[in-house]
C-alpha cells in the first residue's frame, strides 16, 4: 500500500520495484561501484602484446574486448543507477508505503479486505457513471485505505512488542497491571475492524446498486420499444385486457425506477458512514 499523496512519479517508481522497497525496509545499502580498472588494463595488455608481436589479430581482440567491456559497464551501470535512485527514494519516503511484512497476519487480512472493498467500489458501473460519487471516491477511498494501512502497521508493531514484553504466564496478582495494555490493543483492533466493515458495507450497497443499474439499463432499452408492445397488445387482445397490460407496463417501469433510486440512495448513505470521524 502506497501513500496516495505521494507525487505520481514517485508512486510509479515504487510500484515498478517492490523488491527495492523490501531492501530498504531491511536496511540494505548499495555501495557505488568505481572499480573500472579492468576496462583499461585488459585492452592495454593486448595493445602492449601487439606492439611486441606486431600481430593485427591482437589489435582486433583488444578493440573487441574493450567494446564488450564498455557495453557491459553501460548496461550494468544503468541498472545500478536506477536501483540506487529507487533505493534512495525508498529511504527518503520510508513512512509512505506499507509492505506485507510490516503487518502481522490478522492485520494483513484486514487490510486486504479494505483494499478489495475499495477496488469493488471504484470498479463499479455506478461509480464510473458518476451516480454515487458524492464523496469523491477516487480521492477519499485510497486515502481511507491508506489511513487503515498506517494504523495497522503501527498496531502490528505494538502487537509484536507486547508479545515480547508480556510473559505468557503472569505472576499471581499482576494480571490486572498488564490488562490495560492488552485492552488498548484490543480497542484499536476493534476500531479498525469497524472502519473496514463500514467500507465493506459501502461496497455491498454499491454492488447492489450495480445490479439494479444493469437491470435499469435493460429496462430503458425496452422502454424505447414501449409503443411497439402497446400496438401488439392493442392488436391482439380485447380493449379491457389491453388497458390492464398497458398499466402493468407502466407500473413495472415505475417500480424499477424507484428500486434503482433507492439502491443509489442506500449506497450514498453507506458512503456517509466513511465520513464520520472515528471515536477518540
C-alpha positions as CSV (number, residue, x, y, z in Angstrom):
1,X,0.0,0.0,0.0
2,X,1.5,3.3,-1.1
3,X,0.6,6.8,0.3
4,X,-1.8,8.3,-2.3
5,X,-0.5,11.7,-1.6
6,X,3.0,10.9,-3.0
7,X,3.9,12.5,-6.3
8,X,2.8,10.2,-9.2
9,X,6.3,9.8,-10.5
10,X,7.5,8.5,-7.0
11,X,4.5,6.2,-6.8
12,X,5.3,4.8,-10.2
13,X,8.9,4.1,-9.2
14,X,7.7,2.3,-6.1
15,X,5.2,0.2,-7.9
16,X,7.8,-0.8,-10.5
17,X,10.3,-2.0,-7.9
18,X,8.7,-3.6,-4.8
19,X,11.9,-5.6,-4.3
20,X,13.7,-2.3,-3.7
21,X,11.2,-1.3,-1.1
22,X,11.9,-4.6,0.7
23,X,15.7,-4.0,0.5
24,X,15.2,-0.5,2.0
25,X,13.0,-1.8,4.8
26,X,15.7,-4.4,5.7
27,X,18.3,-1.6,5.8
28,X,20.3,-2.7,2.8
29,X,22.7,-0.2,1.3
30,X,24.1,-0.1,-2.2
31,X,27.7,0.9,-2.5
32,X,28.7,2.8,-5.7
33,X,31.0,0.8,-8.0
34,X,34.1,2.7,-9.1
35,X,36.4,-0.2,-10.0
36,X,36.8,0.4,-13.7
37,X,40.5,-0.5,-13.9
38,X,39.8,-3.7,-15.9
39,X,38.4,-1.6,-18.7
40,X,41.8,-0.1,-19.2
41,X,44.1,-2.9,-18.1
42,X,42.8,-5.7,-20.4
43,X,42.9,-3.7,-23.7
44,X,46.2,-2.2,-22.6
45,X,47.8,-5.5,-22.1
46,X,46.5,-6.7,-25.5
47,X,47.8,-3.5,-27.1
48,X,51.3,-4.0,-25.5
49,X,51.3,-7.5,-26.8
50,X,50.6,-6.2,-30.4
51,X,53.4,-3.7,-30.0
52,X,55.8,-6.6,-29.1
53,X,54.5,-9.2,-31.6
54,X,53.1,-6.9,-34.3
55,X,50.0,-9.2,-35.0
56,X,46.9,-7.5,-36.3
57,X,44.7,-10.1,-34.6
58,X,45.7,-8.7,-31.3
59,X,44.6,-5.3,-32.2
60,X,41.1,-6.6,-33.2
61,X,41.0,-8.6,-30.0
62,X,41.9,-5.6,-27.9
63,X,39.2,-3.4,-29.6
64,X,36.6,-6.2,-29.3
65,X,37.3,-6.7,-25.6
66,X,37.2,-3.0,-24.9
67,X,33.9,-2.6,-26.8
68,X,32.3,-5.6,-25.0
69,X,33.5,-4.3,-21.6
70,X,32.2,-0.9,-22.4
71,X,28.7,-2.2,-23.3
72,X,28.6,-4.4,-20.2
73,X,29.6,-1.5,-18.0
74,X,27.0,0.8,-19.5
75,X,24.2,-1.8,-19.0
76,X,25.2,-2.8,-15.5
77,X,25.9,0.8,-14.6
78,X,22.4,1.9,-15.9
79,X,20.7,-0.8,-13.8
80,X,22.7,0.1,-10.7
81,X,22.0,3.8,-11.1
82,X,18.2,3.1,-11.4
83,X,18.3,0.8,-8.4
84,X,20.4,3.3,-6.4
85,X,17.9,6.1,-7.2
86,X,14.9,4.0,-6.2
87,X,16.6,2.8,-3.1
88,X,17.3,6.5,-2.1
89,X,13.6,7.3,-2.7
90,X,12.6,4.3,-0.6
91,X,14.7,5.6,2.3
92,X,13.5,9.1,1.8
93,X,9.8,8.1,1.9
94,X,10.2,5.2,4.4
95,X,6.8,6.1,6.0
96,X,5.0,6.4,2.8
97,X,4.5,2.7,2.0
98,X,3.3,-0.4,3.8
99,X,4.6,-3.9,2.9
100,X,3.1,-7.2,3.7
101,X,5.9,-8.0,6.1
102,X,5.2,-4.8,8.0
103,X,1.9,-6.4,9.2
104,X,1.1,-9.5,11.2
105,X,-1.3,-12.0,9.6
106,X,-4.6,-10.7,11.1
107,X,-3.6,-7.1,10.1
108,X,-2.7,-8.4,6.6
109,X,-6.2,-10.0,6.2
110,X,-7.9,-6.8,7.5
111,X,-6.0,-4.6,5.1
112,X,-6.7,-6.9,2.1
113,X,-10.4,-6.7,3.0
114,X,-10.3,-2.9,2.8
115,X,-8.4,-3.0,-0.5
116,X,-10.9,-5.4,-2.0
117,X,-13.9,-3.2,-0.9
118,X,-12.3,-0.1,-2.4
119,X,-11.4,-1.8,-5.6
120,X,-15.0,-3.1,-5.9
121,X,-16.4,0.4,-5.5
122,X,-14.0,2.1,-7.9
123,X,-14.6,-0.6,-10.5
124,X,-18.4,-0.5,-10.3
125,X,-20.6,0.8,-13.2
126,X,-22.5,3.2,-11.0
127,X,-19.2,4.8,-9.9
128,X,-18.0,5.1,-13.5
129,X,-21.3,6.7,-14.4
130,X,-20.9,9.2,-11.6
131,X,-24.1,8.2,-9.8
132,X,-22.6,7.6,-6.3
133,X,-19.5,9.9,-6.3
134,X,-20.9,12.1,-3.6
135,X,-17.7,11.8,-1.5
136,X,-15.2,11.9,-4.5
137,X,-14.4,8.2,-4.3
138,X,-11.2,8.4,-6.3
139,X,-9.7,10.6,-3.6
140,X,-11.5,9.5,-0.5
141,X,-11.3,5.7,-0.8
142,X,-7.5,5.5,-1.4
143,X,-6.9,7.9,1.5
144,X,-9.2,5.8,3.7
145,X,-7.4,2.6,2.9
146,X,-4.1,4.3,3.4
147,X,-5.1,5.5,6.9
148,X,-6.2,2.0,7.7
149,X,-2.9,0.6,6.5
150,X,-0.8,3.1,8.5
151,X,-2.7,2.2,11.7
152,X,-2.5,-1.5,11.1
153,X,1.3,-1.2,10.6
154,X,1.6,0.6,14.0
155,X,-0.8,-1.9,15.6
156,X,1.3,-4.8,14.3
157,X,4.5,-3.3,15.7
158,X,2.9,-2.8,19.1
159,X,1.5,-6.4,19.0
160,X,5.0,-7.7,18.4
161,X,6.4,-5.5,21.2
162,X,3.6,-6.5,23.6
163,X,4.3,-10.2,22.8
164,X,8.0,-9.8,23.7
165,X,7.4,-7.8,26.9
166,X,4.5,-9.6,28.4
167,X,5.3,-13.1,29.8
168,X,2.9,-15.9,28.8
169,X,2.4,-16.9,32.4
170,X,1.9,-13.8,34.6
171,X,2.8,-13.9,38.3
172,X,-0.1,-14.1,40.6
173,X,-1.6,-10.7,41.4
174,X,-0.1,-8.9,38.4
175,X,-2.7,-9.8,35.8
176,X,-4.6,-6.5,36.4
177,X,-1.4,-4.5,35.9
178,X,-0.9,-5.8,32.4
179,X,-4.6,-5.8,31.4
180,X,-4.9,-2.1,30.4
181,X,-2.2,-2.6,27.7
182,X,-4.0,-5.6,26.2
183,X,-7.3,-3.7,26.4
184,X,-5.8,-0.8,24.5
185,X,-4.6,-3.1,21.7
186,X,-8.0,-4.8,21.5
187,X,-9.8,-1.4,21.4
188,X,-7.5,-0.3,18.5
189,X,-8.3,-3.5,16.6
190,X,-12.0,-3.1,17.2
191,X,-11.9,0.4,15.9
192,X,-10.0,-0.6,12.7
193,X,-12.3,-3.6,12.2
194,X,-15.3,-1.2,12.3
195,X,-13.8,1.1,9.7
196,X,-13.2,-1.8,7.4
197,X,-16.7,-3.1,7.9
198,X,-18.1,0.4,7.1
199,X,-16.1,0.2,3.9
200,X,-17.4,-3.2,3.1
201,X,-20.9,-2.1,3.8
202,X,-20.5,0.7,1.3
203,X,-19.1,-1.7,-1.3
204,X,-22.0,-4.1,-0.7
205,X,-24.5,-1.4,-1.3
206,X,-22.6,-0.3,-4.4
207,X,-22.7,-3.9,-5.8
208,X,-26.5,-3.9,-5.2
209,X,-26.9,-0.6,-7.0
210,X,-24.7,-2.0,-9.8
211,X,-27.1,-5.0,-10.3
212,X,-30.2,-2.7,-10.3
213,X,-28.4,-0.2,-12.6
214,X,-27.7,-3.1,-15.1
215,X,-31.4,-4.1,-15.0
216,X,-32.4,-0.4,-15.2
217,X,-30.4,0.0,-18.4
218,X,-32.0,-3.1,-19.9
219,X,-35.4,-1.7,-19.0
220,X,-34.6,1.6,-20.6
221,X,-33.9,-0.2,-23.8
222,X,-37.2,-2.0,-23.6
223,X,-39.0,1.3,-22.7
224,X,-37.9,2.7,-26.1
225,X,-39.9,-0.1,-27.6
226,X,-43.0,0.5,-25.5
227,X,-45.1,1.8,-28.4
228,X,-44.4,-1.4,-30.3
229,X,-45.5,-3.5,-27.3
230,X,-48.6,-1.3,-26.9
231,X,-49.5,-1.8,-30.5
232,X,-49.0,-5.5,-30.2
233,X,-51.3,-5.7,-27.2
234,X,-54.0,-3.5,-28.8
235,X,-54.0,-5.6,-31.9
236,X,-54.2,-9.0,-30.2
237,X,-56.4,-8.6,-27.1
238,X,-59.7,-7.0,-26.2
239,X,-59.8,-3.4,-25.1
240,X,-60.2,-4.0,-21.3
241,X,-57.3,-6.5,-21.3
242,X,-55.2,-4.2,-23.4
243,X,-55.7,-1.4,-20.8
244,X,-54.6,-3.7,-18.0
245,X,-51.5,-4.8,-19.8
246,X,-50.6,-1.2,-20.6
247,X,-51.0,-0.2,-16.9
248,X,-48.8,-3.2,-16.0
249,X,-46.0,-2.0,-18.3
250,X,-46.2,1.5,-16.8
251,X,-46.3,0.2,-13.2
252,X,-43.3,-2.1,-13.8
253,X,-41.2,0.7,-15.3
254,X,-42.1,2.9,-12.3
255,X,-41.2,0.2,-9.8
256,X,-37.9,-0.4,-11.5
257,X,-37.1,3.3,-11.4
258,X,-37.9,3.6,-7.7
259,X,-35.9,0.5,-6.9
260,X,-32.9,2.0,-8.8
261,X,-33.2,5.3,-7.0
262,X,-33.5,3.6,-3.6
263,X,-30.4,1.5,-4.3
264,X,-28.4,4.6,-5.2
265,X,-29.7,6.3,-2.0
266,X,-28.6,3.3,0.1
267,X,-25.1,3.4,-1.5
268,X,-24.7,7.1,-0.8
269,X,-25.9,6.6,2.8
270,X,-23.3,3.9,3.3
271,X,-20.7,6.2,1.9
272,X,-21.7,8.8,4.5
273,X,-20.5,6.3,7.2
274,X,-16.9,6.7,5.9
275,X,-17.1,10.5,6.6
276,X,-17.9,10.1,10.3
277,X,-14.8,10.7,12.4
278,X,-13.6,7.6,14.3
279,X,-14.1,7.6,18.1
280,X,-11.3,9.1,20.0
